[in-house]
């Protein structure tokens, strides 16, 4: 019994080591830490209680029985200690302390709502450092990171080449507030890659890009109304906070207080993957633009049909309005030329962010030259920004795109992500859970419902409470996933087959306990 319990404790210790920042365990993690603590392999030479009783005198048998009972009791005590050790291996005391302080300093303790873990329960972990495909929190816990700073870290966190280029640039200055050659270099890379972009304007975030874009489409067409889709998120500008996804969906808010009725009066909402709902709105309204995420990532992962995207292109042309792809999330992620290259459908205007800044704040909107020449100072539509085109973001973007352009980048993303999501879905269904999901290259999603999910209203059928338990249990096992049912996940070039193996073993364990 002593030897057996020692084996269990050693196995548990190995499992806890990797979650706390050590090497990945070499034992079969899929057996589960709880299973290891309860396992009983009789050591060589051990004698059962019945054998001892049959072959000994009554006195000897009594002594033997006491000895066996003592061993069992001691073993049970060790198992309880092992379970306490298991629970104690994942500690977030420092994260809790920092977050509790933050709640008195910032609304909700965070700088962006979804980070607060409100939809999954518990306090968020506070990050200390990141590298490659991994993140470490302030308590020393190590995670395989499938959030990737919400998309930008596609070539891996703190990439050495990017850091070296940034260090060189910092010696020259961090912000100019004046033109610099780096803007030209990144602009040419984006124009060469993205089919719809002939000219672009840099800004500082995806929200800024979409704010500039909506003003531009209205200026160009001289029309006020736009069509967006239920569950699609285009930043926190007033005009877009109507049936939005992302943090708005996570918090269960249909829109936001403080948005005047006039700001959303010109925003019409259609159903994703439903051309009829779009056509009906176009027949009744003069519309400046149809705006959408070509692959939805802010209601969870929802893929379009090719027919839907092509139908929007045709309807836009027919009704004289512009087609806008918000590729803040999909740009350079599902292919080098974005979703428009992947699906072969070219919009008039594209918004971008995340990946093109390589982890630094950035945004951009671009499109046909005749449309973009409406933007000041070339034209009358005003938009400006103090840090727009700053040399650090341009440098990080340039180095990131160089790496993505190398052969095999998107093949690697496809291989890793398909194994990951297919394995998670298989494990969930095998354990009797209703799950569905999908992926394209380095972007994926999972819903706790039977599915399929083709639009936001279907996503809301998900069991969000179960997702919250799933998220926490995966977190405790060293896997960091997006803390909301309504957010997509991301893989990167640094994720390995071993990372996927470990994730799937933990997924099987969690599904069995869920």
N, C-alpha and C positions, 0 to 999 in steps of 0.2 A: 504493500500500500504506500509506504514512504517513497519508494522509487517511482511508483506511478504518479503520485502527486507532484513529485519533483519535476518529472517530465512535463506535466501539464503546466507548471509554473514557468519552466524555461521556455516552453512554446509561447506562452502568453507574453513573457518578457520580450521575446523576439518580435512578436506582432506589435507591441507597444512602441518598440524602439524606432521602427520606420515612421510611424505616425508622429513621433516626437522629433524627427529630423535625422535619424540614422539611416542605415542602408535598408533597401527593400528586403523583407524577410524571404528566406529561401524555402521555408516549409510551405505546405499546401494551405495557403490562407483560406481557400474556399471552404475548408472544413469548419471554419468559424471559431472565433476565440471562445465563445461560450461552450461550444462542443468540445474544444480541447480541455477546458476546465473540468468537464464532466466525464471525460474519457477514463475508463478503467481497464488497463492491460495488466493482467496478473503477472508479476515477475517470476523468473525461474526459481524453483525451490519453494514457492509459496504453497501452503497447505490450507485447504478449505476448512471451515468450521465443522462440517459433517465428518471429514476424514479425521480431524483431531479427536472428535468425540468417540468415533468408532474404535480407534486404536489405542486409547489411553484409559487409565483408571479414572474413576469418578472425580478424584481430587485433581488429577492432572487435567482432566477434561474441564473442570471448573476453572482452573487456572488458565487453560488455553482459551476458554470462552471469554474470560475477562480480558485476556490479552487481545483477542480478536475484536471484542467490543471497543476496547481502548483504541485500537488501530483504526477502526471504522470511525469512531468519534473524532480522533485526531485528523483523520482524512477529511471528514466533513468540515472540521474547523479550517483546515488548509484550503478546502474548496471555497469556503466563504471568504477566506483571506484573498484567494486568487481572484474571486469575483470583485472584491473591493479594489484589488490592484488593477484589475481590468478597467473598472469604472474610473479609477483615479489616474490611469495612464493618459486620459484626455482631459487636461485641465485648461480652463480658460479664465483663470482668476485675474490675470493681468489685463486681458481683453475686457473683462467685465468692469474692472476698476476704471479703465480709460473711457469705456463707453458711458458708464454712469456719470463720470465727470463731464463728458461731452454733451450729455443731455441738458446740462445747465448752461452750456456755452453756445450750442447750435440747435435749431429746431429739430427735435427728434434725435439729436445727437449725431446727425450726419449732414453731409453736403449734397446728397441726392437721395430721395426717399427710399428706393428699393434696397439700399444698403443696410437699412435698419432691421431687416429680417422680420418685419411685421407679419408677412403672409406665411412664414414658415415657422414662426415661434422661436423663442430663445433670443439671447443677445447675439449680435454679430461678432465674428472674430475680427480682431484688429491686426492688420498686416504689419509686419516689420520689414520684410524684404522679399524680393522675387528674383528668380533666375531661371531661364529656360522655360520648362513646362511646370515649374514648381513655385509654391509660395510658402512662406513661413510666417506664423503669427508671433505676437510679442511673448507668448508663452512657450515658444519653441516648437510648436506642432507644425509638421510638414504636410503639405497637401499637393496632390496632382490637381492642377488648376484648369478647369474647363470653362472659365469665364474670360480669362485673358484680358483683364481690364475692359471688359464688355466689347471685345473685338479687336482692338488695335494690335495686340501682342501676337500677331499671326506668325512671325518668325521667331518668337520666343521672347520672354522677358529679358531686359537688360542685355541684349545681344552685344557681343564684344565689338563687332565692327561698327555698330551704331554708336556705342559709347565712345569709341576712339574718335569717330568723326565729330561727335558732339563736343568732346573735349578740345579738339583742335579749333572748332568754331567758337567755343566759349572764350578762347584766348583773344579772338578778334572782336568779341562783343556778343551780348545775348539778345539785344533788340536795337534796331536802327531807326524805325519810324521813317524810313526812306527806302527807295528801291534798292534791291540787291540782286546779284546775278543768280543766286540760288532759286529765287522765284521763277526765273525763266527756265532753269533746268528742270525743276519739278513740274512746271506747267507743260513743258514739251513732253515729258514722260506720260503725264495724264492724257494729253491730247492724242498722243500716239496710241495709247492703250484703249481708250473708251470711245466706242463708235460715234456717239452723239455729240462729243465735245470738240468744238472747233476753237473755242475761246472760253476762258474761265476767270473767275474772281475768287481769290483766297479770302477766308475769314477765320474765325477762331473756334467754331464748333458746328456740329450738325444742326443744332437749333438755329444758329445764325445763318447757315446756308439756306435753310428752309424759309426763314424770314425774308432774306433777300430774294429768294426764288418766287415767293407768292406776290411780292410787290412787282417783280419783273413781269410775270405772266399777265398781271392786270394792266400794267403800263403798256405792254406790247399789244395786247388784244383790245384794250379799251373796254374790257368787261370786268365786272366785279365778282361774279360767282365762280366758285370752284367746287369740284367734286372730290371728296376723299372717301375712304372706305372704313367701315366700322372695324375698330380694333387696330387700325394702322396708326402709328405714332410718328409725328414729324416735328418733334420738339415741343417746347412749352409755350410757344407763342399763342396769343389769345385765339387767333383764327383756327388753330388746329386742335384745340382742346374740346372737341365735340366727338363723342363716341370714340375716344382715343384708347390706345392700348398702353403698353409699358407700365410705368408706375401708376398711372391713372387706373388701369385695370387691376393692378395689384392691390390698390387701396380700396377698390370697389366704388370709385367715384365716377359718375357718368360724365362729369365735366369739373370745372373748378370754380369755387366762389371767387369773385373779383373780376370775372370775365363779363364785360357788359354785353347785353343782348345784341347790340349793334355790331360788335366785333365778330360774332358768329353768324350773323344774319345771311351772309353770303356764302356760308359753308354748307354744302349739301352732302349727305351721306348715302353711299350705296353699299351693297353687300359684295364682299370679296368673292371672286370666282363666279359671279352672277352677272352676265352681260345684260340681261333683260332689265335688271334694276338700274343699270347705268343708262341704257337707252331711254328708259322712261323719263329720267331726269333731264336728259339732253333734249328730248322733245318739248319739254315744258319750260326750259330755261336757256338763256344765252349764257354759256359757260366759258370762262377764260381758260381753264385747264382741268384735266383729270390727273390727280396726284395719287400715287400709291407706292408702297413698298413692293417691288417686283417679287420678292420673297418675303413674307411677313416674318419678322423676328421679334416684334414687340407685343405679340399675343401668344407667345410660344412660337414654334416653327410651323408655318403654314405655307406650303408650296402652291404656286399657281399652275394652271394648265397652260400649255403653249397656246391653245385656242383662246383662252381668256386674254392673255397679253396681246396676241395678234388682233383679237376683236376690239380691244381698247385702242390700238393703233388705227384701225380702220374707222372706228366711230369718231375718233378725234379729227381725223382728216375730213370725214364726211360733214361734221358739224362746225368746222373751222375753229376748233380749240386746240390748245397745246397738250401734249402728253408728257408728263413728268414722272421720272423714276427717282424715288428717294433711295439712293444706293449708299447712304451713310453706313449701313451695316453690310450690304452685299458687295459693295465696291471693292475690287481686288481680293475678295474673299472666296466667292464661288467660282470665279475665273479671273484671269488678269484683266479682262475687259469688263468685268462685272456681270450682273444678271443679264444685261442687254446683249452681251456677247454670247453668254451661255444659252439663252433662249432664241437668239437671232431676231430680236424685236428692238428697233431703235426708237427711243423717245426723242422729243425735241429739246428737253432740258433734263439735266441730271444733277442731283445734289450728292455730295460726298463728305466724308469725314473719317474718323477712326483710323483705318489702315494707312491712309495717305499722310498721316502725321507720325507714324511709327511710335506711338505712345505719348506724343506731346499734343497739346491742344491745337486742333486744326479743323477747318471746314472748307468747303469749296462748292460753288455751283457753276455749271457751264452748259454750253449747248451750241446751237447753230450761231454762226457769227452775226447774222443779221438781227438775231434776238439779243445777243449779249452786248451788241453795240448800243443798246438802250441804256446801259449802266454808266453812271457818271465815272469819270469826266467825259467819256466818249458820247454819252447821251444824257437825257434829262432825269433818269431814275436814280435817285440818290441812295447810296449805301457806302459806309466807311467803317474803319476799325483801327484803333491805335496799334494793336499787335498783329494785325493781319499780315500774313506773309513773313512773319518773323524768322530770322535765320536759323534758329534752333529747330523749329518745327519743319522747315524746309529741308534741313540736313537729315533729320531722322526719316522723313518721308522718302527722300532720294535713296538712302541706303536700304530702306525696307523694300522699295519697289525693285531695286537692283537684285536683291536676294530672291524675290518672288518670281522674277523673270527667268531665273535659272531653270534649265530642264528638270522635269520631275517634281516640281514643287506641288502642283495641284494633283498629280497622281498620288503623291504621298498623303495629302489631305484626304483624298477620296478613300484610300486604303484604310487609313487609321479610323476615320469617322464611320465608315460603313461597318467595320468590325465592332466598333464601340456601340453604336445605336442598335444594330441588329442583335448583338449579344445581350444588351439590356432588355430589349423587347422580348427576346426568347426566354430570358430568365424570369421576367415578370409573368409572362403567360404560363410558364411551366409551374410557377408557384400559385397559380389560380387568380391572378390579378387581371383586371381589365386595363390594358395599356395599349397605346398606339403612338406612332411618331414617325420621323423620317429624317433625312439629311440631304444636303447637297454640298459636296466637297467639305469645306471646313466649318460648316454650320449645321446644327442638329437640334432636335427637340423631342420631348417626351410628354405625353398627356396621360393622366390617370382616368381614362374613359375608353369605351370600346372603339370609338371612332368609326370611320375616318373623320378627321377634322379638316374641313376645307374652308371654313370661315369662322369668325370670332364667336358667333352665337353657338357654334358647336363646341368650341373650346371651353365655354363656360359650363359645359356638362361635366367637366373634370372634377374629380374628388380632390379638392385643394387641401383638405385636412390630411388625407393620406399622403399627398405630395409633401406636406410639411414634415411629417414623420420620416418619410423617405429621405428628405434633404438632410435632416438632423443626424440620422443614423449613418448616412454616407459621410457627412462631415466628421463625425466621431471616428471614422475609419480612414481618414486621410484623403478624402475625395471632395474637392470644392466645386460645387455646382451652382448655377444661378439661383439665388434665393427667391424665386417666384415661379409659379406654374406658367406665368405669362411672359417668360423671357426665353429666348433661344440660348443654346450653349455653343461653345466654340472650341475647335481644336487648332493646333498650330504645327509648324514644321518640327518643333522640338518634341512633340509627343511621340513616344515609342511604342512598339508592340508590347513591351514589358509594362508600360503604363496602362495600356488597355487591358492586358491580362489581369493586373491587380485590380483595376476598376471593376471588371466583370466578376471576379471572385467576390469582391465586397458586395456587388449588386445582388448576386445569388444569395449571399448570407442575409442581407437586409430584407430581400423579398420574402425569404423563409420566415423571418421574424415579424414582418410588417402586419 
